[in-house]
Amino acid sequence: MDANPVPPVRRRIVLPLCTMLFLCLYMFYSCAGPCASLPGSAPSAPSAQPGLLSQVLLRAEPRAPGEDTSISSFYSGSGTKKLPQAIIIGVKKGGTRALLEFLRVHPDIRAVGAEPHFFDRNYDKGLDWYRDLMPRTLDGQITMEKTPSYFVTKEAPARISAMSKDAKLIVVVRDPVTRVISDYTQTLSKRPDIPTFESLTFKNRTTGLIDISWSAIQIGIYAKHLENWLQYFPMSQILFVSGERLITDPAGELGRVQDFLGLKRIITDKHFYFNKTKGFPCLKKAEGSSKPHCLGKTKGRTHPDIHPKVVQRLREFYRPFNMKFYQMTGQDFGWD
Ligand SMILES: Nc1ncnc2c1ncn2[C@@H]1O[C@H](COP(=O)(O)OS(=O)(=O)O)[C@@H](OP(=O)(O)O)[C@H]1O
């Protein structure tokens, strides 16, 4: 028999209350860890990323403009959707997919896989639509996207600047001659009945006059497009990545990109191997996987043979624009 027995009525109230409290606390704490790695959330960050619970308690600081802070968004996954702070704006066929896939390995980068085409085709859908496409990020992580056509879209610089004057812009540039051949190869793979490369290139084959109304030719006049961006962004906010070095020295180019984004250099040469069959560098482990990963078949296509004289004429055509571009960027890309 108990020396000091609890009265039966109080026992009937206190015991269930304590059990409920204990259960609630248990559920709350056990959710804080796993919830942070729900599908679609950020990959587990290396060390000091605050967990869900600490984010609830710590998030008193002002939020970025346009950040989705609704309670529902918080409970439906870890982190919040933010407008991108960094965008790969070009160039088409420059190596933009390779760069984005490589960057996604970094625990502080979260990127949308598909191209949103917001600042060219979907601008009328509004910023909320755009933000909703983005993955959730934790504090300190950078949201990114890539749409290579932005670089040649007249309205894009003003529109991106209206979203954020501080946006960091990355342009992967490639020898305009191989770029136009790559562009043509892609179109040919989708529509095999298009005219020959030569007939699209020349307005007059005899005089060698280049048809600058062909958009694939226009894209490679980098200096002209860059002038448009410099009306809205200082050069310090634009990084030019060499598409050629992205293939021969991916870790070196990724080092520059990580510095530009203010990130620790986590992606190094240890992350890459050269796949002889593919003929390109591939990842030893892709984001969220332990398996090696090369880009798909649409990247690294075999180009058709173009007559050397045609290639030579295109080199002459692009040379002055390339020189201007080197001067503007302070970088010699070695295309001549
Ligand atoms: N690691 C790796 N693997 C495969 N391909 C690589 C890689 N690095 C750069 N590249 C080059 O990327 C070219 C395609 O460029 P983009 O991804 O910018 O093309 S697109 O504009 O998104 O269609 C693609 O062009 P093509 O060779 O003409 O197919 C590749 O040369």
Ligand as a Chemical Component Dictionary entry (heavy atoms), coordinates in Angstrom:
data_LIG
# 
_chem_comp.id                   LIG 
_chem_comp.type                 NON-POLYMER 
_chem_comp.pdbx_formal_charge   0 
_chem_comp.three_letter_code    LIG 
# 
loop_
_chem_comp_atom.comp_id 
_chem_comp_atom.atom_id 
_chem_comp_atom.alt_atom_id 
_chem_comp_atom.type_symbol 
_chem_comp_atom.charge 
_chem_comp_atom.model_Cartn_x 
_chem_comp_atom.model_Cartn_y 
_chem_comp_atom.model_Cartn_z 
_chem_comp_atom.pdbx_ordinal 
LIG N1  N1  N 0 30.193 17.577 -69.579 1  
LIG C1  C1  C 0 29.525 17.748 -70.714 2  
LIG N2  N2  N 0 28.777 16.771 -71.232 3  
LIG C2  C2  C 0 28.104 16.962 -72.387 4  
LIG N3  N3  N 0 28.109 18.120 -73.077 5  
LIG C3  C3  C 0 28.842 19.124 -72.593 6  
LIG C4  C4  C 0 29.572 18.989 -71.394 7  
LIG N4  N4  N 0 30.202 20.146 -71.152 8  
LIG C5  C5  C 0 29.887 20.977 -72.148 9  
LIG N5  N5  N 0 29.069 20.362 -73.022 10 
LIG C6  C6  C 0 28.557 20.986 -74.234 11 
LIG O1  O1  O 0 27.262 21.482 -73.967 12 
LIG C7  C7  C 0 26.671 21.701 -75.228 13 
LIG C8  C8  C 0 25.188 21.939 -75.063 14 
LIG O2  O2  O 0 25.041 23.199 -74.503 15 
LIG P1  P1  P 0 23.782 23.630 -73.632 16 
LIG O3  O3  O 0 23.592 22.673 -72.517 17 
LIG O4  O4  O 0 23.984 25.050 -73.265 18 
LIG O5  O5  O 0 22.632 23.468 -74.704 19 
LIG S1  S1  S 0 21.164 24.087 -74.642 20 
LIG O6  O6  O 0 21.253 25.472 -75.075 21 
LIG O7  O7  O 0 20.655 23.931 -73.288 22 
LIG O8  O8  O 0 20.395 23.266 -75.622 23 
LIG C9  C9  C 0 27.045 20.470 -76.010 24 
LIG O9  O9  O 0 27.081 20.834 -77.377 25 
LIG P2  P2  P 0 27.168 19.769 -78.554 26 
LIG O10 O10 O 0 28.492 19.078 -78.389 27 
LIG O11 O11 O 0 27.126 20.547 -79.799 28 
LIG O12 O12 O 0 26.010 18.824 -78.403 29 
LIG C10 C10 C 0 28.397 20.075 -75.443 30 
LIG O13 O13 O 0 29.464 20.317 -76.299 31 
# 
loop_
_chem_comp_bond.comp_id 
_chem_comp_bond.atom_id_1 
_chem_comp_bond.atom_id_2 
_chem_comp_bond.value_order 
_chem_comp_bond.pdbx_ordinal 
LIG N1  C1  SING 1  
LIG C1  N2  SING 2  
LIG C1  C4  DOUB 3  
LIG N2  C2  DOUB 4  
LIG C2  N3  SING 5  
LIG N3  C3  DOUB 6  
LIG C3  C4  SING 7  
LIG C3  N5  SING 8  
LIG C4  N4  SING 9  
LIG N4  C5  DOUB 10 
LIG C5  N5  SING 11 
LIG N5  C6  SING 12 
LIG C6  O1  SING 13 
LIG C6  C10 SING 14 
LIG O1  C7  SING 15 
LIG C7  C8  SING 16 
LIG C7  C9  SING 17 
LIG C8  O2  SING 18 
LIG O2  P1  SING 19 
LIG P1  O3  DOUB 20 
LIG P1  O4  SING 21 
LIG P1  O5  SING 22 
LIG O5  S1  SING 23 
LIG S1  O6  DOUB 24 
LIG S1  O7  DOUB 25 
LIG S1  O8  SING 26 
LIG C9  O9  SING 27 
LIG C9  C10 SING 28 
LIG O9  P2  SING 29 
LIG P2  O10 DOUB 30 
LIG P2  O11 SING 31 
LIG P2  O12 SING 32 
LIG C10 O13 SING 33 
# 
